[in-house]
Amino acid sequence: MRNEMLDEYPSLLLAQETNEKRIEPLKLGERIKEIRTNLGLTLEEASHKTGLARSTLSKIENEQISPTFQAMQKLAGGLQIDMPQLFEPPKKITAAGRRDITRNGQGKPHPTSTYEHELLATQLSNKKMMPFKTTVHARQFDEYSDWVRHDGEEFLLVLSGEIMFYTEFYEPVSMREGDSVYYDATMGHMLVSSSEDDAVILWVTAK
């Protein structure tokens, strides 16, 4: 019965495998070195801040000696961290291996009354950024019924043509091919094409 359940619900097998994984012991020296390097400190600088000899710090980081409680107090005080932070496991960077290529002109079309969007990288879910290429059809400010605003931050790069970039708290600014702007998307914003042909821009929205 147990094997049948695992066959029918692979998530149960995954959970079982996860629970059975051996928990690696904390390498205190590795954790201290990670904290020091994240703070941009050399061994000499950390030695000066903590009052521990450089050679002692080096031996601790290389797991050659274990720090005494007094040494850990000096480390926490000198590095200006809480003692429990010394016992957090080192953060390991793992590559997710995600990739999504969008060929020229093969993005997902999303037309509106003022813009013609081409959504890019649409095969990836839960993205931290949303890239899209946009042709700006709007020619007048009053073509918009209200400011465009939404959560997150946004980056805009003019690929061709010229636009007038309007924002809620700044004067309008003219932008040409190669110009870019990064801004808070909760601030009202909108674009109109001011060149003979409709301008084309790259937009990247970040959460």
C-alpha positions, 0 to 999 in steps of 0.5 A: 500500500505504501509503495502504491501511494508513492507511485501515485503521488511523486510529491510524497516520494520527494518529501520522503527523500528530502526528510531522509537527507543527512543534515551536514554539520555546521562549519563554523570557520567557513561561516565566519569567513563568509561573514568577514568577506561579505563585510569586505574585510581582510584578515588584518582588518577583522583582527583589528576590529575583533581584537583577535590575532590574525593567525588565530582568525586564520586558524579558526576560518580554516577549521584548524582550531575551534573558537572559544566562547570568549572569541565568539563574543569578540567576533560578534562584537567586532563584526557588529553582528548578533551571536546567532548569526555565527551559527547560520549555515553558509549560503550556497549559490546554486544555478537554477539553469533556467533559460528562454530564448525569444527569436526576433518577432516571435514574442507573444503579441499584446496590443492596447489602444496606445501600445503594441507590446511583444512579450518576451521570455513567455515560457518561464513562469515566476520570473523576477523580471518581465521583459517586453518590446513595445511599439508606441502608437500614442501620439498625444498625451490626451490619448490616455484616460489616466496615468499608467502606474503599477507595482515594481520598478521599470527600465526603459531603453529606446530602440528606435525613433523618439519618444516623449516620456511623461511622469507624474512628478517630473517635467516631460523629457524627450528620449531618442534611440539609445537613451534609457531610464530607470524609474519607480513604476508606482509613479504615474508614467506614459509615453508618446511617439514624437518621431515620424515613425512609431518609436520602438522601446525595450521595457523591463519590469521588475517585481 
